[in-house]
Amino acid sequence: MRLKASAQEAIDASKYLPDDAPVTITGGASHTLRELQDLIERHMSDLKAAVPGLQGIYADQRTGEVVLDVYGSPSQARSWHDIARQMVEAPVRVDRHSSRLIHQISR
């Protein structure tokens, strides 16, 4: 779990976790999960227009990245990464798939 907090705040947050939960808490995340989700919401229509191969998008709490699931060539994926990174102004990861995703819920 990455927290956007100082080391002391990260240690204090552990009191809310079960004793037997194997959790590593690391401070210094660039964005909170809520901030990443807000960025996604704010830029969703622009991302859909700019990334025609977009199959899904979510915030990865573990890595602190906005993740785009895309269908396209490797060169398209690299291009879409650069576009998305400029739009959302947060760490971005593009997961490229060789076939279209099916049965996905979209907004």
C-alpha contacts under 8 A as a table, 3 or more apart, distances in Angstrom:
res1	aa1	res2	aa2	distance
1	M	23	V	6.96
1	M	24	T	6.05
1	M	25	I	4.99
1	M	26	T	6.33
1	M	61	Q	7.11
1	M	62	R	5.58
2	R	25	I	5.83
2	R	26	T	4.81
2	R	27	G	5.68
2	R	28	G	7.20
2	R	29	A	5.74
2	R	61	Q	7.24
2	R	62	R	6.37
2	R	63	T	7.35
2	R	64	G	7.26
3	L	10	A	6.58
3	L	25	I	7.12
3	L	26	T	6.18
3	L	27	G	4.82
3	L	28	G	6.31
3	L	29	A	5.46
3	L	32	T	6.81
4	K	27	G	5.82
4	K	28	G	5.21
4	K	29	A	4.54
4	K	30	S	6.33
4	K	31	H	6.19
4	K	32	T	5.82
5	A	8	Q	7.93
5	A	9	E	5.78
5	A	10	A	6.12
5	A	27	G	5.50
5	A	28	G	6.08
5	A	29	A	7.50
6	S	9	E	5.30
6	S	10	A	6.28
6	S	27	G	5.99
6	S	28	G	6.91
7	A	10	A	5.06
7	A	11	I	6.28
7	A	26	T	7.76
7	A	27	G	5.78
8	Q	11	I	5.15
8	Q	12	D	6.25
9	E	12	D	5.06
9	E	13	A	6.18
10	A	13	A	5.17
10	A	14	S	6.87
10	A	25	I	6.58
10	A	26	T	7.12
10	A	27	G	6.18
11	I	14	S	5.52
11	I	15	K	7.89
11	I	25	I	7.71
12	D	15	K	6.05
13	A	16	Y	6.02
13	A	17	L	7.82
14	S	17	L	5.43
14	S	25	I	7.94
15	K	18	P	7.94
17	L	21	A	6.87
18	P	21	A	5.43
26	T	29	A	7.87
29	A	32	T	7.03
29	A	64	G	6.56
30	S	64	G	7.22
30	S	90	A	7.79
31	H	35	E	5.80
31	H	36	L	6.31
31	H	64	G	6.69
31	H	90	A	7.65
32	T	35	E	5.07
32	T	36	L	6.34
32	T	64	G	7.55
33	L	36	L	5.15
33	L	37	Q	6.19
33	L	59	A	6.79
33	L	60	D	7.86
33	L	61	Q	5.89
33	L	64	G	7.27
34	R	37	Q	5.05
34	R	38	D	6.06
35	E	38	D	5.01
35	E	39	L	6.20
36	L	39	L	5.07
36	L	40	I	6.29
36	L	59	A	5.93
36	L	64	G	7.80
36	L	65	E	7.62
36	L	66	V	6.61
36	L	90	A	7.64
37	Q	40	I	5.05
37	Q	41	E	6.22
37	Q	58	Y	7.44
37	Q	59	A	6.13
38	D	41	E	5.05
38	D	42	R	6.02
39	L	42	R	5.08
39	L	43	H	6.12
39	L	88	V	5.92
40	I	43	H	5.34
40	I	44	M	5.55
40	I	57	I	7.73
40	I	58	Y	7.47
40	I	59	A	7.88
40	I	66	V	7.55
40	I	88	V	7.22
41	E	44	M	5.30
42	R	45	S	7.95
43	H	46	D	5.31
43	H	47	L	6.01
43	H	87	M	7.08
43	H	88	V	6.70
44	M	47	L	5.15
44	M	48	K	6.16
45	S	48	K	5.11
45	S	49	A	6.29
46	D	49	A	5.15
46	D	50	A	6.06
47	L	50	A	5.06
47	L	51	V	5.70
47	L	54	L	7.97
47	L	84	A	6.77
47	L	87	M	7.80
48	K	51	V	5.45
48	K	52	P	6.36
48	K	54	L	6.49
49	A	52	P	6.32
50	A	80	W	7.65
50	A	83	I	7.47
51	V	54	L	5.46
51	V	80	W	6.02
53	G	70	V	5.11
53	G	71	Y	4.80
53	G	72	G	5.90
54	L	57	I	7.72
54	L	68	L	6.78
54	L	69	D	6.08
54	L	70	V	4.51
54	L	71	Y	6.51
55	Q	68	L	7.49
55	Q	69	D	5.29
55	Q	70	V	5.18
55	Q	71	Y	6.71
55	Q	100	R	7.25
55	Q	101	L	6.39
56	G	68	L	5.91
56	G	69	D	4.95
56	G	70	V	7.07
56	G	104	Q	7.72
56	G	106	S	7.26
57	I	66	V	7.19
57	I	67	V	5.56
57	I	68	L	4.59
57	I	69	D	6.08
58	Y	66	V	5.92
58	Y	67	V	5.38
58	Y	68	L	6.86
59	A	64	G	7.05
59	A	65	E	5.92
59	A	66	V	4.60
59	A	67	V	5.99
60	D	63	T	5.68
60	D	64	G	5.57
60	D	65	E	5.35
60	D	66	V	6.23
60	D	67	V	6.59
61	Q	64	G	5.13
61	Q	65	E	7.23
64	G	91	P	7.03
65	E	90	A	7.01
65	E	91	P	4.84
65	E	92	V	5.13
65	E	93	R	6.31
66	V	90	A	7.10
66	V	91	P	6.24
66	V	92	V	4.77
66	V	93	R	6.25
67	V	92	V	5.83
67	V	93	R	4.81
67	V	94	V	5.75
67	V	95	D	7.03
68	L	92	V	7.62
68	L	93	R	6.35
68	L	94	V	4.82
68	L	95	D	6.02
69	D	94	V	6.09
69	D	95	D	4.88
69	D	96	R	6.01
69	D	97	H	7.12
70	V	77	A	7.12
70	V	94	V	6.91
70	V	95	D	6.20
70	V	96	R	4.96
70	V	97	H	6.04
71	Y	96	R	5.83
71	Y	97	H	5.14
71	Y	98	S	6.24
71	Y	99	S	6.29
71	Y	100	R	5.83
72	G	76	Q	5.96
72	G	77	A	6.41
72	G	96	R	6.81
72	G	97	H	7.14
72	G	98	S	7.03
73	S	76	Q	5.12
73	S	77	A	6.21
73	S	96	R	7.86
74	P	77	A	5.02
74	P	78	R	6.30
74	P	96	R	7.38
75	S	78	R	5.16
75	S	79	S	6.28
76	Q	79	S	5.05
76	Q	80	W	6.02
77	A	80	W	5.05
77	A	81	H	6.06
77	A	94	V	6.63
77	A	96	R	6.50
78	R	81	H	5.10
78	R	82	D	6.52
78	R	94	V	7.91
79	S	82	D	5.30
79	S	83	I	6.38
80	W	83	I	4.99
80	W	84	A	5.98
80	W	94	V	7.84
81	H	84	A	5.21
81	H	85	R	6.00
81	H	92	V	6.78
81	H	93	R	6.92
81	H	94	V	5.99
82	D	85	R	5.16
82	D	86	Q	6.37
83	I	86	Q	5.38
83	I	87	M	6.33
84	A	87	M	5.01
84	A	88	V	6.09
84	A	92	V	7.00
85	R	88	V	5.63
85	R	89	E	5.61
85	R	90	A	6.30
85	R	91	P	6.64
85	R	92	V	5.70
86	Q	89	E	5.46
97	H	100	R	6.95
97	H	101	L	7.91
101	L	104	Q	6.94
